[in-house]
Amino acid sequence: MTTYVVLLNWTELGLKNAGDSPNRLDGAKKMLKEMGGSFDQFFLTMGEYDMVGIMTAPDDAVMARFTLGLGQKGFVRTRTLKAFPEAAYREIIKSLG
């Protein structure tokens, strides 16, 4: 499984309907689970992004399909970062020579 950091911002529609956001979060968790992934952590944040999710998925295609599906609903916009765990980071740096 691959880890992703997903940065989310409400659209105008999402902000107008912020009160229903917990239900939409539950729906997003269910959607990702049905694709073989999971939400590992979720945060409401202050600053440039409204929310941050730490998620896992079997591969990049699954995460792309998931975030595109979220975007199609019109409540959030996403930016997705592929995350390498510390062991992979150390191996990548070691391979630099």
C-alpha distances in whole Angstrom, upper triangle without the diagonal:
4,7,10,13,15,19,21,25,27,29,33,32,30,32,35,33,31,32,30,27,26,26,24,21,21,21,18,16,17,17,13,13,15,12,9,8,10,12,12,15,18,21,24,26,29,29,28,25,26,22,19,16,13,10,6,6,5,7,10,12,11,11,14,16,15,17,19,20,20,23,25,26,27,27,24,24,20,19,16,14,11,11,11,11,15,14,13,16,18,18,18,21,22,22,25,27
4,7,10,13,16,19,22,25,27,31,30,28,30,33,31,29,31,29,26,25,26,23,21,21,21,18,16,18,17,13,14,16,13,11,9,10,12,12,14,17,19,22,23,26,26,25,22,23,20,17,14,11,8,5,5,6,6,8,11,10,9,12,14,14,15,18,19,19,21,23,24,26,25,22,21,17,16,12,11,8,7,8,9,13,13,11,13,16,16,16,19,21,20,22,25
4,7,10,13,16,20,22,25,28,28,25,27,30,29,27,28,27,23,23,24,21,18,19,20,16,15,17,17,13,14,17,14,13,10,10,10,9,11,13,16,19,19,23,23,22,19,20,17,13,10,7,6,4,7,9,9,10,13,12,10,13,15,14,14,17,18,18,20,22,23,24,23,20,19,15,14,10,9,6,5,7,8,12,13,12,13,16,17,16,19,21,21,23,26
4,6,10,12,16,19,21,25,25,22,24,27,26,24,26,25,21,21,22,19,17,18,18,15,14,17,16,12,14,17,15,14,11,10,10,10,11,12,14,17,17,20,20,18,16,17,14,10,8,6,5,6,8,11,10,9,12,11,8,11,13,12,11,14,16,15,16,20,20,21,20,17,15,12,10,7,5,5,5,9,10,14,16,14,14,18,19,18,20,23,23,24,27
4,7,10,13,16,19,23,23,20,21,25,24,22,24,23,19,19,21,18,16,18,18,15,14,18,17,14,16,19,17,17,13,12,10,10,10,10,11,14,13,16,16,15,12,13,11,7,6,5,6,9,11,14,14,12,15,14,11,13,15,13,12,15,17,15,16,19,20,20,18,15,14,10,8,6,5,6,7,10,12,15,17,16,16,19,20,19,21,24,24,25,28
4,6,10,13,15,19,19,17,18,21,21,18,21,20,16,17,18,16,13,16,16,12,13,16,15,13,16,18,16,17,13,12,10,11,10,9,10,12,12,15,15,13,10,11,8,6,5,6,7,10,12,15,14,13,15,13,10,11,13,11,9,12,14,11,12,16,16,16,15,11,10,6,6,4,6,9,10,14,15,18,21,19,19,23,24,22,24,27,27,28,31
4,7,10,13,16,17,15,16,19,19,17,20,19,15,16,19,16,14,17,17,14,15,19,17,16,19,21,20,20,17,16,13,14,12,10,10,10,10,12,11,9,6,8,6,5,7,9,11,14,16,19,18,16,18,17,13,14,16,13,11,13,15,12,12,16,16,15,13,10,8,6,5,6,8,11,13,16,18,21,23,22,21,25,26,24,26,29,29,29,33
4,7,9,13,14,11,12,16,15,13,16,16,12,14,16,13,12,15,15,12,14,17,16,15,19,21,20,21,18,16,14,15,13,11,10,9,9,11,11,9,6,6,5,6,8,11,13,16,17,21,20,18,19,18,14,14,16,13,10,12,13,10,10,14,13,12,10,6,6,5,7,9,11,15,16,20,21,24,27,26,25,28,30,28,29,33,33,33,37
4,6,10,11,9,9,13,13,11,15,15,12,14,16,14,13,17,17,15,17,20,19,18,22,23,23,24,21,20,17,19,16,13,12,10,10,11,10,8,5,5,6,9,11,15,16,20,21,24,23,21,22,21,17,17,18,16,12,14,15,11,11,14,13,11,9,5,5,7,9,12,15,18,19,23,25,27,30,29,28,32,33,31,32,36,36,36,39
4,6,7,5,6,9,9,8,12,12,10,13,14,12,12,16,16,14,17,19,19,19,22,24,23,25,22,21,18,20,18,15,13,11,12,12,13,11,9,7,8,11,13,17,18,22,23,26,25,23,23,22,19,18,19,16,14,15,15,11,10,13,11,9,6,4,6,9,12,15,18,21,23,26,28,31,34,32,31,35,36,35,36,39,40,39,43
4,5,5,6,9,10,10,14,14,12,15,16,14,15,18,17,16,19,21,20,21,24,25,24,27,24,23,21,23,21,18,17,15,15,16,15,13,11,10,12,15,17,20,21,24,24,28,27,24,24,23,20,19,19,17,14,14,15,12,10,12,10,7,5,5,7,10,13,16,20,23,25,29,31,33,36,35,34,38,39,37,38,41,41,41,45
4,5,5,6,9,10,13,14,13,17,17,15,17,20,19,19,22,24,23,24,27,28,28,30,28,27,24,27,24,21,20,17,17,17,17,15,14,12,15,18,20,24,24,28,28,31,30,28,28,26,24,23,23,21,18,18,18,15,13,14,12,9,7,9,10,14,17,20,23,27,29,32,34,37,40,38,37,41,42,40,41,45,45,45,48
4,5,5,6,9,11,11,11,15,15,13,15,18,17,17,20,21,20,22,25,26,26,28,26,25,23,26,24,21,20,17,18,19,19,18,16,14,15,18,20,23,24,27,27,30,30,27,27,25,23,22,21,19,17,17,16,13,12,12,10,7,6,8,11,15,18,21,24,27,29,33,35,38,40,39,38,42,43,41,43,46,46,46,50
4,5,5,6,9,9,8,11,12,10,12,15,14,14,17,19,18,19,22,23,23,26,24,22,20,22,20,17,16,14,15,16,17,16,13,11,12,15,16,20,21,24,25,28,27,25,25,23,21,20,20,17,15,16,15,11,11,12,9,7,4,6,10,13,16,19,22,25,26,30,32,35,37,36,36,39,40,39,40,44,44,44,47
4,5,5,8,10,9,12,14,12,14,17,17,17,19,22,21,22,25,26,27,29,26,24,22,24,21,18,16,13,14,14,15,15,13,10,12,16,18,21,23,26,27,31,30,28,28,27,24,23,23,21,18,19,18,15,14,16,13,11,8,9,12,14,18,20,23,26,28,32,33,35,38,37,37,40,42,40,41,45,45,45,48
4,6,8,9,10,14,14,13,16,18,18,18,21,23,23,24,27,28,29,31,29,27,24,27,24,21,19,16,18,18,19,18,17,14,16,19,21,25,26,29,30,33,33,31,31,29,26,26,25,23,21,21,20,17,16,17,14,12,9,12,15,18,21,24,27,30,31,35,36,39,42,41,40,44,45,44,45,48,49,48,52
4,5,6,7,10,11,10,13,15,15,16,18,20,20,22,24,25,26,28,26,24,22,24,22,19,18,15,17,18,20,20,17,14,15,18,19,23,24,27,28,31,31,30,29,27,25,25,24,21,19,20,18,15,15,16,12,11,8,11,15,17,21,23,26,29,30,34,35,38,41,40,39,43,44,43,44,48,48,48,52
4,5,5,8,10,9,11,14,14,15,17,19,19,21,23,24,25,27,25,23,20,22,19,16,15,12,14,15,17,17,15,11,12,15,17,21,22,25,26,30,30,29,29,26,24,24,24,21,19,20,19,15,16,17,14,13,9,11,14,16,19,22,24,27,28,32,33,35,38,37,37,40,42,41,42,45,46,46,49
4,6,7,9,10,11,13,14,16,17,19,20,22,23,25,26,28,26,23,21,23,20,17,16,13,16,17,20,20,18,14,14,18,19,22,23,26,28,31,32,31,31,28,26,27,26,22,21,23,21,17,18,19,16,15,12,14,17,19,23,24,27,30,30,34,34,37,40,39,39,42,44,43,44,47,48,49,52
4,6,6,7,9,10,11,13,15,16,17,19,20,22,23,25,23,21,19,21,19,16,16,14,17,19,21,21,18,15,15,17,18,21,21,24,25,29,29,29,28,25,23,24,23,20,19,20,18,15,16,17,13,13,10,13,16,18,22,23,26,28,29,33,33,36,39,38,38,42,43,42,44,47,47,48,51
4,5,5,6,9,10,10,12,14,15,16,18,20,21,23,20,18,15,18,16,13,13,11,14,16,18,18,15,12,11,14,14,17,18,21,22,26,26,25,25,23,20,21,21,17,16,18,16,12,14,16,12,12,9,10,14,15,18,20,22,25,26,29,30,32,35,34,34,38,39,38,40,43,43,44,47
4,5,5,6,9,10,11,12,14,15,17,19,20,21,19,16,14,16,14,11,12,11,14,17,20,20,17,13,12,14,13,16,17,20,21,25,26,26,26,23,21,22,21,18,17,19,17,14,17,18,15,15,12,13,16,17,20,21,23,25,25,28,29,31,34,34,34,37,39,38,39,42,43,44,47
4,5,5,6,9,10,11,12,14,15,17,19,20,19,16,15,17,16,14,15,14,18,21,23,23,20,16,15,16,15,18,18,20,21,25,26,26,25,22,20,22,20,17,17,19,16,13,16,17,13,15,12,14,17,18,21,22,24,26,27,30,30,33,36,35,36,39,40,39,41,44,45,45,49
4,5,5,6,9,10,10,12,14,15,17,19,17,15,13,16,15,13,14,14,17,20,21,21,17,14,13,14,14,16,16,19,19,22,23,23,22,19,17,18,17,14,13,15,12,10,12,13,10,11,9,10,14,15,18,19,22,23,24,28,29,32,34,33,34,37,38,37,39,42,42,43,46
4,5,5,6,9,10,11,12,14,15,17,14,12,10,13,12,9,11,11,15,18,20,20,16,13,11,12,10,13,13,16,17,20,21,21,21,18,16,17,17,13,13,15,13,10,13,15,12,13,11,11,14,14,16,17,19,21,21,25,25,28,31,30,30,34,35,34,36,39,39,40,44
4,5,5,6,9,10,11,12,14,16,14,12,10,13,13,11,14,14,18,21,23,23,19,17,14,15,13,15,14,16,17,20,22,22,22,18,17,19,17,14,15,17,14,12,16,17,14,16,14,14,17,17,20,19,22,23,23,26,26,29,31,31,32,35,36,35,38,40,41,42,45
4,5,5,6,9,10,11,13,14,13,12,11,15,15,14,16,17,20,23,25,24,20,18,16,16,14,16,14,16,16,19,21,20,20,16,15,17,15,12,13,15,11,10,13,14,11,14,12,13,16,16,19,19,22,22,24,27,27,31,32,32,33,36,36,36,38,41,41,42,45
4,5,5,6,8,10,11,13,11,10,9,13,13,11,14,15,18,21,23,22,18,16,13,13,11,13,11,13,13,16,17,17,17,13,12,14,12,8,9,12,9,7,11,12,11,13,11,11,13,13,16,15,18,19,20,23,24,27,29,28,29,32,33,32,35,37,37,38,42
4,5,5,6,9,10,11,9,7,6,10,11,10,13,15,18,22,24,23,19,17,14,13,10,11,10,11,12,15,17,17,17,14,12,15,14,10,12,14,12,11,14,16,14,17,15,14,16,15,17,16,18,18,19,22,22,26,27,26,28,31,31,31,33,36,36,37,41
4,6,5,6,9,10,9,8,9,13,14,14,17,19,22,25,27,26,23,21,18,17,14,15,12,13,13,15,17,18,18,14,14,16,14,11,13,15,12,12,16,16,15,18,17,17,19,18,20,19,21,21,22,24,25,28,29,29,30,33,34,33,36,38,38,40,43
4,5,5,7,9,9,9,10,14,15,15,18,20,22,26,27,26,22,21,18,17,14,15,12,13,12,14,15,16,14,11,11,13,10,8,10,12,9,9,13,13,12,16,15,15,17,16,18,17,19,19,21,24,24,28,29,28,30,33,33,32,35,37,37,38,42
4,5,5,7,5,6,8,11,13,13,17,19,21,25,26,24,21,20,17,15,12,12,9,9,8,10,12,13,12,8,8,11,9,6,9,12,10,10,14,15,14,17,16,15,16,15,16,14,16,16,17,20,21,24,25,24,26,29,29,29,31,34,33,35,38
4,5,5,5,5,8,11,14,15,18,21,23,27,28,27,24,22,19,18,14,13,10,10,9,11,13,15,14,11,11,14,13,10,13,15,13,14,17,18,18,20,20,19,20,18,20,17,19,18,19,21,21,25,26,25,27,30,30,30,32,34,34,36,39
4,5,7,9,12,15,17,18,22,24,26,30,31,30,26,25,22,20,17,17,13,12,11,12,14,15,14,10,12,14,12,10,14,15,13,14,17,18,17,20,20,20,21,20,21,19,21,20,21,23,24,28,28,27,29,32,32,32,35,37,36,38,41
4,6,9,12,15,17,18,22,24,26,29,30,29,25,24,21,20,16,16,12,11,8,8,10,12,10,7,9,11,9,8,12,13,11,13,16,17,17,20,20,19,20,18,19,17,18,17,19,21,22,26,26,25,27,30,29,29,32,34,33,35,38
4,7,11,13,16,18,21,24,26,30,31,29,26,25,22,20,16,15,11,9,6,6,10,12,12,8,10,13,12,11,14,16,15,16,19,20,20,23,23,22,22,20,20,18,18,17,18,19,20,23,23,22,25,27,27,27,30,32,31,33,36
4,7,9,13,14,18,21,23,26,27,26,23,22,19,16,13,11,7,5,4,6,9,11,12,8,8,12,11,9,12,15,14,14,18,19,19,22,21,19,19,17,17,15,15,14,15,16,17,21,21,20,22,25,25,25,28,30,29,31,34
4,6,9,11,15,18,20,24,25,24,21,20,16,14,10,9,6,5,7,10,12,14,15,11,10,14,14,11,13,16,15,14,18,20,19,21,20,18,19,16,17,15,15,14,15,17,16,20,21,21,22,25,25,26,28,30,30,32,35
4,6,7,11,14,16,20,22,21,18,17,13,11,7,6,4,7,9,13,14,15,16,13,11,15,15,12,13,16,15,14,17,19,18,20,18,16,17,15,15,13,14,14,14,16,16,20,21,21,22,25,26,26,28,30,31,32,35
4,7,11,14,16,20,21,21,18,17,14,11,8,5,5,7,10,14,16,17,19,16,14,17,18,15,16,19,19,17,20,23,22,23,21,19,19,17,17,15,15,14,13,15,14,17,19,19,20,23,24,24,26,28,29,31,34
4,7,11,12,16,18,19,15,14,11,8,6,5,7,10,13,17,18,19,21,18,15,18,19,16,16,20,19,17,20,23,21,22,20,17,18,16,16,14,15,15,14,16,15,18,20,21,21,24,25,25,27,29,31,32,35
4,7,9,13,15,16,13,11,7,6,4,6,9,12,15,19,20,20,21,19,16,18,19,16,15,18,18,15,17,20,19,19,16,14,16,14,15,14,15,16,15,18,18,21,23,23,23,26,28,28,29,32,33,34,37
4,6,10,12,13,10,9,6,5,6,9,12,15,18,22,23,22,24,22,18,20,22,18,17,20,20,17,18,22,20,20,17,14,15,14,15,15,16,18,17,20,20,22,25,25,24,27,29,29,30,33,34,34,37
4,7,10,11,9,6,4,7,9,12,15,18,21,25,25,24,26,24,20,22,23,20,18,21,20,17,18,21,19,18,15,13,14,14,15,16,17,20,20,23,23,25,28,28,27,30,32,32,32,35,37,37,40
4,7,8,6,5,5,7,10,13,16,20,23,26,26,25,27,25,21,23,24,21,19,22,22,19,19,23,21,20,16,14,15,14,14,16,17,19,19,22,23,24,28,27,26,29,31,30,31,34,35,35,38
4,7,7,6,8,10,14,16,20,23,26,30,29,27,29,28,24,25,27,24,21,24,25,21,21,24,23,21,18,16,16,16,16,18,19,22,22,25,25,26,30,30,28,31,33,32,32,36,37,36,40
4,6,7,9,11,15,17,21,24,26,30,29,27,29,28,24,25,27,24,21,23,25,21,21,24,23,21,18,16,15,15,15,17,18,21,21,24,25,26,30,29,27,30,33,31,31,34,36,35,38
4,7,9,11,14,17,20,23,25,28,27,25,26,26,22,22,24,22,19,21,22,19,18,22,21,19,17,14,12,12,12,14,15,19,20,23,24,26,29,28,26,29,32,30,30,33,34,33,36
4,6,7,11,14,16,20,22,25,24,22,24,23,19,19,21,19,16,18,19,16,15,19,18,16,14,11,10,9,10,12,14,17,18,21,23,25,28,27,25,29,31,29,29,33,34,33,37
4,7,10,14,16,20,22,26,25,23,25,23,20,20,21,19,16,18,19,15,15,18,17,15,12,9,10,10,12,14,16,19,20,23,24,26,30,29,28,31,33,31,32,36,36,36,40
4,7,10,13,16,19,22,22,21,22,20,17,18,19,16,14,17,17,14,14,18,16,15,12,10,10,10,11,12,14,17,17,21,21,24,27,26,25,29,30,29,30,33,34,34,38
4,7,10,13,16,20,19,18,20,18,15,16,18,15,13,16,17,14,15,19,18,17,15,12,12,9,10,10,11,13,13,17,18,20,23,22,22,25,27,26,27,30,31,31,34
4,6,10,12,16,16,16,18,15,12,14,16,13,11,15,15,13,15,18,17,18,15,12,13,10,10,9,10,12,12,15,16,19,21,21,21,24,25,25,26,29,30,30,34
4,7,10,14,14,14,17,15,12,15,16,13,13,17,17,15,17,20,20,21,19,16,16,13,12,10,10,10,9,12,12,15,18,17,17,21,22,22,23,26,27,28,31
4,7,10,11,12,14,11,9,12,14,11,11,15,15,14,16,19,19,20,19,16,16,13,13,10,10,10,10,12,13,16,18,17,18,21,22,22,24,26,27,28,31
4,7,9,10,12,10,8,12,13,11,12,16,16,16,18,21,21,23,21,19,19,15,15,12,11,10,10,11,12,16,17,16,17,20,20,20,23,25,25,27,30
4,5,7,9,6,6,10,11,9,11,14,14,15,17,19,20,22,22,19,19,16,15,12,12,10,11,13,14,18,18,17,19,22,22,21,24,26,26,28,31
4,7,8,7,8,11,12,12,14,16,16,18,20,21,23,25,25,23,22,19,18,15,15,12,13,14,15,19,19,17,19,22,21,21,24,26,25,27,30
4,6,6,7,9,10,11,13,14,16,17,19,20,22,24,24,22,20,17,16,13,13,10,12,13,15,19,18,16,18,21,20,19,23,24,23,25,28
4,5,5,6,9,10,11,12,14,15,16,18,20,22,22,20,18,15,13,10,10,8,11,13,16,19,20,17,18,22,21,19,22,24,23,24,28
4,5,5,6,9,10,10,12,14,15,16,19,21,22,19,18,15,15,12,13,12,15,17,19,23,23,20,22,25,24,23,26,28,26,28,31
4,5,5,6,9,10,10,12,14,15,17,19,20,18,17,15,15,12,14,12,15,17,19,23,23,21,23,26,25,24,27,29,28,30,33
4,5,5,6,8,10,11,12,14,16,17,18,15,14,11,11,9,10,10,12,15,17,21,22,20,21,24,24,23,26,28,27,28,32
4,5,5,6,8,10,11,12,15,16,17,15,13,10,11,9,11,11,14,17,20,23,24,22,23,26,26,24,27,29,28,29,33
4,6,5,6,9,10,10,13,15,16,15,14,12,13,12,14,14,17,20,23,26,27,25,26,29,29,27,30,33,32,33,36
4,5,5,6,9,10,11,13,14,12,12,10,12,11,14,14,16,19,21,25,26,24,25,29,29,27,30,33,32,33,37
4,5,5,6,9,10,11,12,10,9,7,9,8,12,13,16,19,21,25,26,24,25,29,29,27,29,32,32,32,36
4,5,5,6,9,10,12,10,9,9,11,11,14,16,19,22,24,28,30,27,28,31,31,29,32,35,34,34,38
4,5,5,7,9,11,10,11,11,13,13,17,18,21,24,26,30,31,29,30,33,33,32,34,37,36,37,41
4,5,5,7,8,7,8,8,11,12,16,17,20,23,25,29,31,29,29,33,33,32,34,37,36,37,41
4,5,5,7,6,6,7,11,12,16,18,21,24,27,30,32,30,30,34,34,32,34,38,37,37,41
4,5,8,9,9,11,14,16,19,21,24,28,30,33,35,33,33,37,37,35,37,41,40,40,44
4,6,8,10,12,16,17,21,23,25,29,31,34,36,34,35,38,39,37,39,42,42,42,46
4,6,8,11,15,17,21,23,26,29,31,34,37,35,35,39,39,37,39,42,42,42,46
4,7,10,14,16,20,22,24,28,30,33,35,34,34,37,38,37,38,42,42,42,45
4,6,10,13,16,19,21,25,27,30,32,31,30,34,35,33,35,38,38,38,42
4,7,10,14,17,19,23,25,28,31,29,28,32,33,31,32,36,35,35,39
4,6,10,13,15,19,21,24,27,25,24,28,29,27,28,32,32,32,35
4,7,10,13,16,19,22,24,22,21,25,26,24,25,28,28,28,32
4,7,9,13,16,19,21,19,18,22,23,21,22,26,25,26,29
4,6,10,13,15,17,15,15,18,19,17,19,22,22,22,26
4,7,10,13,15,12,12,16,16,14,17,20,19,20,23
4,6,9,12,10,9,13,14,13,15,18,18,19,22
4,7,8,6,6,10,10,9,12,14,15,16,19
4,6,5,6,9,10,11,12,14,16,17,20
4,5,5,6,9,10,10,12,14,16,18
4,5,5,6,9,10,11,12,15,17
4,5,5,6,9,10,11,13,15
4,5,5,6,8,10,11,14
4,5,5,6,9,10,12
4,5,5,6,9,11
4,5,5,7,10
4,5,5,8
4,5,6
4,5
4
